Amino acid sequence: MDMFETSAMPAQPIGGSFAWTVPQVMERDDWICRLGEADVAEIDEAVRLTRMRGLAIQEIGRDDFPLDRLTTRLGALRAQIRSGLGFGYIKGLPVERYDRETLIRVYWGLCRHVGDPVTQNRNGHLVGHVIDVGDAVEDHNKRITQTSAELCFHTDSCDVVTLLCLNRALSGGESMIVSGISVHDELLRRRPDLLAELYKPIYMDRRGEVPPGKKPWFGMPLFSWHRGLFTGYSPVRQYIDSLTRFADAPRLSNAQREALDLYYAICEEDAFCLRLHFEPGDIQFLQNHVVFHSRTAYVDRPGPQRRHLMRIWLSLPDGRLLPPALAEKWINIEVGTRRGGVPTDKQPVIPLDPFTPAYA
């Protein structure tokens, strides 16, 4: 199939375990792994072993971070992320106990039990800092995550995005997630004509992250149905709107604009939008192909207690088959490889400080 060919659209609701609603999720807690003292002791011992062996953080693999009994629970959490609800949480990591290097070592080690880290910006960063660094929302070469502005429902360019909370905002900054399949099926119920528009390419701004040989904008459908599997890609709405800065880029049709308006509106409805209050020590894992996320605008505390999340993007070696259209953004979509991420010629690095020069 040509990557820009309109994807087939299922005639019936997709359903399945990924198609959850808020009341259904709130009736269960199997998506949460709560850490106790014994679990933290296992984590601390794993950190000690990595240091004893002289391993840099980037060198730590899953087997280099043994966790004994916690490994079984992380395996169940991974199964929930990969083929259950599409998301999971670790709660109770005592982030206040660790210095920055140790905390990233812990975070990295836990994430290696889920997947393989990939670069998440053009500077080759393997760990990102989601914090307001003073960037302007209007700067088309910066991500809105580096501001305190609201972020609409979107996905990241990886199989699984993980976020670790260090500090909460003074107010706002609420995390929200939705089931992409539930939103899709609701669109099918209400307006199948508009749903069809989201199976066509929607064009958006690359925001300065332009792979070699590519234009500074790209297009692909929000929804794909490929070999019996649903794959969603939810863009930040501002990245669609800023496409107007390119004279040669295709424009949204009126039908596509109406479809996007309804799509984002359904995402925010109480039945579909799971609102979660990040607490320090929470780690969120989201499978981007089926779960979309957003955050509210926030007001920060002054000084070092400002809202601060750390982020790792993961590739799943046993991840799902992806539609060809996604390669326009991801470049590499092959199962069994480290796929996704942001292509870069820079050496992969792990910045300890969110205010590292050239951070993006």
N, C-alpha and C positions, 0 to 999 in steps of 0.2 A: 504494500500500500504506500503510495506517495505520502510523505509526512504532512502535506498540506491538504490532502484529500479529506473531505468531511467524514468524520468517524460515524460508524453505524450507531444507532440509538436503540436500546432495548425497548420493546413495546410494552413490557410489564414492569412493575416495581422490582428492584433488585433484591432488597431485603437482606437477610442474613445477619450474622453476629455483629458486623460493622454498622448495621443500621439501627443505632440506639437512639433513644430520646432521654431527656433529663430525668423524668420519673423512673425510668427503667434503671438508669445508672445509680440513682440515689438509693435504690433498694438493695444494693450489693456493695461489698467492699473488697472484692477479689482483685481489683485493679490497684490496690494500695499495698505496698510492702513497708510495714512499720519497723523501724530499727530499734532494738533493745540494747542493753548494755553488752550482752554477749556478742551481738552482731558488730557493734562498734569495736569491741576488742579484736574480733577477727580482722576487721578492716585495718586497725592499727598494726596488727602483726604482719599483714600483707605489705603495708607501707614499709615496715622495718626490713622485710626481706628484700624489697626492691632496692633499698639503700645499701644493704649489706652486699648485694651483688653489683653495686655501682651502676644501676640502670638509670639513665635519664628518663624523664617522663615519656617522651616519644617512643622509647624503646620498650615500654611495658606492654606486653600482650596479655591476653586472657589468662594463659597458664602461668604468667609471671605474677599474677595477683590472686593467689589461692585464697578461698574464703570458706572452705569446709562446709558447715551446715547452711550458711547463707547462700552458697552457690545454687542449691536446690530452689530456694525461694526466688532468686534472680532468674533462674531458668523458667519458672512459672510466670514471672513478670514479663520476660521476653516473649513467651508464647502468647500472652495476652496482647502485647503490642503488635506482634507479627500476624496473628490469626484469630484474635478474640475480639475485644472492643476496638483495638487499634491504638490504645494508649495505656499508660500506667504511671504510677507515682511511687517514689521512695520518700518516706517521711521520717524525720527524726535524726538526720545527720547533724552532729554537734559542730556546726561550722565555726562557732566562736572559739573552739578549742585549738584550731589549727592556724599556723601562719600561712601566707598565701601560697607558697610553693608546695607545702604539704597538702593543703586543701585541693589544689589542682591535681596533685598526685592521686589523692583519694577519688576525686571526681572522674579522672581519666580511667583509673583502675576499675571502678564500678561500670563505667560505660563500655569498657572492653569486654565485659560479660554480655553485652548486647550486640555490638557491632564494631566496625572498623572506622576510625575517625578520618574525615576528609577535609580539605582546605575549604574555608568558608568565606574568603574574600581574596581580592587580587594581590594582597600582601602575603599570602600563604599562611594565614593564621589558622591553627588547628583548634585553638580555644578562643572564643570571642567573649567580649565583655559588653553586655547590654546595659548601657548606662548613658545618661545625658552628658555628652562631652561638649555641648554648646554648639553643635552643628545646626544650621538653619534648615528648616523643613523644605524651603524653596531650592536648596542646593541639589541640583539634579545628578551630581556625582557622589552623593552620600545616601546612606540608607536612613530611613526614618527611625529605625531602632535606636540610633544614636542621639535621639531627641526625647523630650517628654511628651510628644504628641500622641494622640490616639492612633492606633493601628487597626485597620479593618481586617476582616478575616482573610488569611493568606496561608500559603505553604512555603517552606524553604526547599532549596535544591538538594535534597538528600532523602534517603529512605526514612530515617528517623531523626528528628530534632530533639535535643535534650536541653533543658534549662535548669540550672541550680540557683536557688535564691540565697543571696548573702544578706541583703537588706531590703526591707519594704520601703515604699514611698511614705511620705507623711499622709497623703491621701491619694486615692485613685490607683492606677496601675493594676487594676483587676485583670486577671487572666481569664480568657473565655475560649472554649473549644466547642466544635460542633462535629457531628457525623456527616461527612460529605455525602454519604449514600442516603441518609435520611432526608437531607436537604434536596438532593436529586429527586428522590421519590415523591417528595411533596410538590416539587415543581412539575413533575409528571402528572400528578393528580390535579393541580390547579390550572396550569398553562402548558400543556405539552408543546404548543407552537413556540413558546418562548424557550423552553428547555432545548429544543432543536437548535436554537441559535447558539447555545453554549457548547454544542458539539462541532461548531465551526471555529476556525482560528480567530482568536482575539489578540490584537496587537498591543504591545507594551514596550516601555522604555527599559533598556538594560541598566540604566543608572551608572554608566561609566565602566561596567564590567563586561567588556567586549572581547570574546574569544577571537583568535586570529582568523581572518577571512570572513568574519561575520559583520553584519550591519549593527549600528548602535541600538537597534530595536529588533524585536522578534515577534512572531505570532505562533500561537498554538491554542487548541481548544481547552476550555476549563474542564470538560468531561470527555473521557474516552472509554469506549467499550471494545476491548481488544482481546480476542481469543477467550471470550467468556469471562473476562475480568474487568471490573471498573477501576479506573484511575482518575483521580481528581487533581487539578492544579489550580489553586486559588491565588490570583495575583493581588498585590496591594493596589487598591483603586487609584491612588495617586500616580502609580507608575503607568496606568492606562491613560490617565488624564494628561500626563506630561509628554505623551507621545506627540502632541501638537507642535513641539519644538523642532520636529523633523519634517521638512516639507515633503519628503518622498515616502513617508510612512502611510500605510492605509489607515483610513478613519473608521470609527465604529458606525455601523448602520443604526438607524433609529430602532430597529427591532432588537439589535444587540444591546443597545443602551437600556431599553426597557427590560430586557432579560436580566442584565446585570443589576439593575435597581431592585427587581423582585428577588433575585438570588441573595443579595446582601441583606435585604429586609427579612427574609426567612431565616437566615443565619442568626439574626438577633432576636428572634421570637423565643419566648420563655420555654416553650416545649422542646426546642432544639439546642438552645444556647446554655451550656453548662458553665456557670460562673464559679471560679475558684479563687480563693484568696491565698496567694503564695505566702508561705511562712519561711523564715530563715531555716535552711536545712532541708527544704523540699526539693526534690528533683523530678521534673516532668519529662516524660518520654512520649512523643507523638509520632505515629506513622503518617507521614505527609500525604500519602496517596489516598487516604481515607478519612483523615481527621484534619480539620482546618482550625487555625488559632488566631486570636486577636488579643488586644489589650486596650483598656481605657486610658485616656490621658491622665497624667498625674502631676501632683505637686510634690517637690522633693524636700527633704530635710537639708539643711546647710552642712557643708563639711563632709567628713569621711563616712557619715551615716546615710548618705544619699542612696536612692534605690539602685541596686546593683545585682544583676543576674549574670551568671556565666553560661556560655553556650558551647555545646559540642555537636557537630553534625556527624551522623553515622551512616555508613553503607552496610547493608545486610548481605553477607555472602550467600545466604539462601533466600534472598528477597524475591519479590514477585516479578513476573514477566511484565515489561513496560511497553507502552505503545511507541511506535517510531517517532511520533510527533514530539515526544518529550526530549528527544536528542537535540532539538533546536535550542533548548535551554541547558540541558545537562551535558551535552556532547557525547559522553559515554553512558550507555544504559544497559550494558551487557550484564546478565546474571553471573554471579561468581567472581566479579571483579570489584575493585574499589571504584564505585560509580558515583556520579553526582558531584557535588562540590562546585567550587569556582575554579576554572582552569587558570593557572598562573605559571610563570617562569621563575618565581621566587622559591627559595628553599623553605620548606614548611617550618614554622616556628610556633612557639607557645609564649605569647606575651603575658607576663605576670601583672603588668600595669595597664589598665584601660586607657591611660593617657600616653601610651607609647607613641612616638612620632609616626606619622603616616598611618595611624590606625584608621580602619574603615570598615 
